[in-house]
Amino acid sequence: MALRFSPAPRVVGDWRLELAQSLTTFEDLERVIPFSPREREKVREVCRLFPPLVTPFLLSLMDPAHSMDPVRLQVVPSPVELEGPGMEDPLGEEDHSPFPGAVHRYENRLLVVTTNRCALHCRYCFRKRNWKRPPFHFTSWRILESYLKAHPQVEDLLISGGDPLLLPEEGLERLLSLARSSDNIKVVRIGTRVPVVLPSRVDKGLLDLLETHAPLWICLHVNHPRELTEEMYQAVVALSRAGCALVSQTVLLKGVNDSPDTLALLFTHLLSMGVKPYYLFQCDPAPGTAHFRVDMEEGRRIMTSLWGRVSGLAYPHYAMDLPGGGGKVLL
C-alpha cells in the first residue's frame, strides 16, 4: 500500500467529526499550504468561486509544501482555475433531466443525483455548478417510483451525487429499497469517492445497510497510487464482504497521473485490492479545468504503452463524455 507523505493528524473514529474538521475556506488552507504572495489573492478569488473541501485524511496524504504534489494538485485551489473557457454543465445533464435529480441519457439507464454534498471538492469536477447551490438531498421518491413504472426499459440505476455515501442512512435505505422493489431494475450502481478520501465512513451501519440490498456495484473514483492506503484497502475488503462488487474510474489529469508508470502502478494495485479498473476518462471541460486536460493523442499513446504491460483485467476503457450530452465514446 502507498505510504503517506505528510504526518498531518486526522480523526480516527467518528467520520462525522472528521468531515466537520475539513478545510473549507481560504483561511483554513492558508494555515497548512504555503501560498506565495503572488498566489494568495488569486487563490482567495478561486475559493470564492469554487470553495475548497479537503478532509483531514486526504490532507495527510499530500505534501502541502510541494505545489506539484499529485494529491495537492487535485484538491487545493490554484490560480490557473481562473484561466480558460469552461462549460457550466459540460455533459448537458440538465437537458436530459426528466425531473429534478434525475438524468436519463441512455435508454436503459437512469442516473440519480442524490446530493450535492461530497467529502472532497475535486478541482476538475464536472458538477462544480452544484457546489454553489444550497445543500440538497434527493427526496422525490414518489416521482422516481412513478417514472420507473412508466419506463420499464430502465434496468440499470446509477446512484450518484455529490457522494451518495454521505446521504442520511434512511435516505440511502429508501432509495435502495425503491430500486429493489422495482420489477425492471436489475443492476444498482453507486458512484463514490468516500472509501478513498473518508474511509472511516465505511462503518458497520453503512455495511449492514448495503448488505441488505446486495448485490450492488460500487464504482470508486481514484486517480493516483498515493490514494491507495491501508484504510482504503480495509474499506474495500469490508464492502466486498458485504456483497458489493467493486470497479474504479480514473480521470486522466495533466501533472497528476499522465504517465504510463503512474497508471500502471495505480491499475495493478487496484486490481490487487479486488477493484477492477473500469474507465479512464478524459477530463471534462468544466470551468477552471483546462490546465488538467491531456491531449487525446497523448492519452492514446499512454494507453497503447500500457497494453501488454498490465494484466487485461487491469486495463480500463479510455473514454470521454461528449460535450452537450452526447454520451460516452471510447477513444
C-alpha positions in Angstrom: 0.0 0.0 0.0 1.1 3.6 -0.6 2.7 5.4 2.3 1.6 8.8 3.5 3.9 11.8 2.8 2.6 14.0 5.5 2.1 13.2 9.2 -0.8 15.6 9.4 -3.1 14.5 12.2 -6.5 13.1 11.3 -9.5 12.0 13.3 -9.9 8.2 13.8 -13.4 7.0 14.7 -16.4 9.3 14.1 -16.5 10.1 10.4 -18.9 13.0 11.0 -16.4 14.7 13.3 -13.7 14.1 10.7 -15.8 15.6 8.0 -16.6 18.6 10.2 -12.9 19.2 10.5 -12.4 19.5 6.8 -10.7 22.6 5.2 -13.5 24.6 3.7 -12.2 28.2 3.4 -9.1 30.1 2.1 -8.2 30.8 5.7 -8.2 27.0 6.5 -6.0 26.3 3.5 -3.6 29.1 4.3 -2.8 27.6 7.7 -1.4 24.4 6.0 -0.5 25.5 2.4 2.5 27.9 2.0 1.0 30.1 -0.8 3.4 32.6 -2.3 2.5 36.3 -2.1 1.6 36.3 -5.8 -0.7 33.3 -5.3 -2.6 34.5 -2.3 -5.2 36.9 -3.7 -5.9 34.7 -6.8 -6.4 31.6 -4.7 -8.7 33.6 -2.4 -10.7 34.6 -5.5 -10.8 31.0 -6.7 -12.1 29.9 -3.3 -15.0 32.4 -3.6 -15.9 30.9 -7.0 -15.3 27.3 -6.2 -14.9 26.7 -2.5 -12.4 24.1 -1.2 -13.3 20.9 0.7 -10.4 18.7 1.9 -10.8 16.0 4.6 -8.1 15.7 7.2 -7.5 12.2 6.0 -6.7 13.4 2.4 -4.6 16.2 3.8 -2.4 13.5 5.5 -1.7 12.0 2.0 -0.2 15.1 0.5 3.0 17.2 0.8 1.3 20.6 1.3 4.6 22.5 0.7 5.1 20.9 -2.8 3.0 22.7 -5.4 3.3 19.8 -7.8 2.3 17.1 -5.3 -0.2 14.9 -7.2 -2.7 14.9 -4.4 -2.4 18.6 -3.7 -3.0 19.4 -7.4 -6.3 17.6 -7.3 -7.8 19.3 -4.3 -6.1 22.6 -3.5 -7.4 25.6 -5.5 -4.9 27.1 -7.9 -4.8 30.5 -9.7 -5.0 28.7 -13.0 -8.6 27.9 -12.3 -9.3 31.5 -13.3 -8.0 30.8 -16.8 -9.5 29.2 -19.9 -13.1 28.7 -21.0 -15.4 26.1 -19.5 -19.0 24.9 -19.6 -21.2 25.0 -16.5 -22.9 21.8 -17.5 -20.4 20.1 -19.8 -22.4 16.8 -20.1 -25.7 18.5 -20.8 -27.3 16.8 -17.8 -29.9 19.4 -17.2 -31.1 19.0 -20.8 -31.6 15.3 -20.1 -33.3 15.7 -16.7 -37.0 14.4 -16.7 -37.4 15.7 -13.1 -35.1 17.3 -10.5 -32.2 14.9 -9.5 -32.6 12.5 -12.5 -30.6 12.2 -15.7 -31.9 9.9 -18.4 -29.4 10.0 -21.3 -29.3 6.2 -22.2 -32.5 4.4 -22.8 -32.0 1.6 -20.3 -30.1 3.5 -17.6 -31.2 6.2 -15.2 -28.8 8.3 -13.1 -30.0 9.9 -9.8 -28.0 12.9 -8.5 -28.8 12.2 -4.8 -27.0 15.1 -3.2 -24.5 17.9 -3.9 -22.6 17.0 -0.7 -19.1 15.5 -1.1 -16.3 14.6 1.2 -13.9 16.3 -1.2 -14.1 19.0 -3.8 -12.1 17.7 -6.7 -10.8 20.7 -8.7 -11.6 19.1 -12.0 -15.2 18.1 -11.1 -17.8 18.4 -14.0 -20.6 19.2 -11.5 -18.8 22.2 -9.9 -22.0 24.1 -10.6 -23.7 22.2 -7.7 -21.1 23.5 -5.2 -22.7 26.9 -5.4 -26.2 25.6 -4.6 -27.7 25.2 -1.1 -27.2 21.7 0.3 -29.8 19.2 -1.0 -30.7 15.6 -0.7 -32.9 13.7 -3.1 -36.4 13.2 -1.7 -38.6 12.8 -4.9 -39.4 9.2 -4.0 -42.9 9.0 -5.5 -41.8 10.8 -8.7 -38.9 8.3 -9.1 -41.2 5.3 -8.4 -43.7 6.5 -11.0 -41.0 7.2 -13.5 -39.6 3.7 -13.2 -43.0 2.2 -13.7 -43.7 4.4 -16.7 -40.3 3.5 -18.2 -39.9 -0.3 -17.9 -36.9 -0.2 -20.3 -34.8 1.3 -17.4 -33.0 -1.7 -15.9 -29.8 0.0 -14.5 -30.0 2.6 -11.7 -26.8 4.6 -11.1 -26.8 6.4 -7.7 -24.5 9.4 -7.9 -24.0 12.8 -6.4 -22.1 14.6 -4.8 -21.4 11.4 -2.9 -24.3 9.0 -2.1 -22.5 7.5 0.8 -22.9 10.9 2.6 -26.7 10.7 2.4 -28.5 10.2 5.7 -28.8 6.4 6.0 -32.6 6.5 6.0 -32.4 8.3 2.6 -30.0 5.8 1.1 -32.1 2.9 2.6 -35.2 4.3 1.0 -33.6 4.7 -2.4 -32.1 1.2 -2.4 -35.4 -0.3 -1.2 -37.2 1.5 -4.0 -34.8 0.1 -6.6 -35.1 -3.4 -5.2 -38.9 -3.2 -5.3 -38.9 -2.2 -8.9 -39.8 -5.0 -11.3 -37.4 -3.7 -14.0 -34.2 -2.7 -12.1 -31.6 -5.4 -12.5 -28.4 -3.5 -11.7 -27.8 -0.9 -9.0 -24.6 1.1 -9.0 -23.2 3.6 -6.5 -20.5 6.1 -7.6 -18.4 7.2 -4.6 -15.1 8.6 -3.6 -15.7 8.1 0.2 -13.7 4.9 0.7 -10.7 6.8 -0.8 -11.0 10.1 1.0 -13.1 9.4 4.1 -12.7 5.6 4.7 -13.9 5.9 8.3 -17.4 6.4 6.8 -17.4 2.7 5.8 -18.7 1.7 9.2 -20.9 -1.2 10.4 -24.1 0.8 10.0 -23.4 1.5 6.3 -22.1 -2.0 5.6 -25.2 -3.6 7.2 -27.4 -1.3 5.0 -25.6 -2.2 1.8 -25.5 -5.9 2.6 -29.3 -5.9 3.0 -29.6 -4.8 -0.7 -26.7 -6.8 -2.2 -25.6 -7.5 -4.8 -24.5 -3.9 -5.5 -21.9 -2.4 -7.8 -19.6 0.2 -6.2 -17.7 2.4 -8.6 -14.7 4.0 -6.8 -13.2 7.3 -8.0 -9.4 7.1 -7.5 -6.7 8.9 -9.5 -3.2 8.3 -8.1 -1.3 5.4 -6.3 -0.8 7.7 -3.3 -4.6 7.4 -2.6 -4.3 3.6 -2.2 -3.9 3.5 1.6 -4.3 0.7 4.1 -7.5 2.4 5.3 -8.9 2.3 1.8 -8.0 -1.3 1.4 -9.8 -2.2 4.6 -12.9 -0.3 3.4 -12.7 -2.2 0.1 -12.5 -5.6 1.8 -15.4 -4.7 4.0 -17.5 -3.6 1.1 -16.7 -6.8 -0.8 -17.7 -8.9 2.2 -21.0 -7.0 2.3 -21.8 -8.2 -1.2 -20.5 -5.3 -3.3 -18.6 -5.8 -6.5 -16.0 -3.0 -7.0 -14.8 -1.2 -10.1 -12.9 2.1 -10.4 -12.9 5.1 -12.6 -10.0 7.5 -13.0 -9.7 10.9 -14.6 -6.6 11.4 -16.8 -5.1 14.6 -15.3 -2.0 16.5 -16.5 0.7 16.6 -13.9 -1.1 14.1 -11.7 -1.3 10.7 -13.5 -0.5 11.3 -17.2 2.4 8.8 -17.3 2.4 5.1 -18.1 4.4 4.3 -14.9 1.8 6.1 -12.6 -1.2 4.5 -14.3 0.4 1.0 -14.4 1.0 1.2 -10.7 -2.4 2.5 -10.0 -4.3 0.0 -12.0 -2.2 -3.0 -10.9 -2.6 -2.1 -7.2 -6.3 -1.5 -7.6 -6.7 -5.0 -9.1 -4.6 -6.5 -6.2 -7.2 -4.9 -3.9 -10.0 -6.6 -5.7 -11.1 -3.5 -7.6 -11.4 -3.8 -11.4 -10.2 -0.7 -13.3 -13.2 0.2 -15.4 -12.8 3.7 -17.0 -10.0 6.1 -17.6 -11.8 9.3 -18.5 -10.7 12.4 -20.5 -11.2 15.4 -18.2 -14.5 17.2 -18.9 -14.4 20.9 -20.0 -15.9 22.3 -16.8 -14.9 25.8 -15.7 -11.4 26.1 -14.3 -10.2 22.7 -15.6 -8.4 23.5 -18.8 -5.0 23.0 -17.1 -5.8 19.4 -16.3 -6.7 18.3 -19.8 -4.4 15.9 -21.6 -4.3 15.8 -25.3 -6.3 12.8 -26.6 -3.4 11.6 -28.8 -1.2 11.6 -25.7 -3.9 9.7 -23.8 -4.0 7.1 -26.6 -0.2 6.8 -26.5 -0.3 6.2 -22.8 -3.0 3.5 -23.2 -1.0 1.8 -26.0 2.0 1.7 -23.8 0.0 0.0 -21.1 -1.3 -2.8 -23.3 0.8 -5.8 -22.5 2.4 -4.1 -19.6 -0.6 -4.6 -17.2 -3.0 -7.5 -17.0 -6.0 -7.3 -19.2 -8.1 -7.3 -16.0 -6.2 -4.1 -15.0 -6.7 -2.4 -18.4 -9.7 0.1 -18.3 -11.7 1.6 -21.2 -10.3 5.0 -22.2 -13.3 7.2 -22.9 -14.8 10.7 -22.9 -18.2 12.1 -22.4 -19.2 14.1 -25.4 -20.0 17.8 -24.5 -23.7 18.7 -24.5 -25.0 15.2 -23.6 -23.8 13.1 -26.5 -22.8 10.3 -24.1 -19.6 8.2 -23.7 -17.4 7.3 -26.6 -14.3 5.1 -26.5 -11.0 6.8 -27.5 
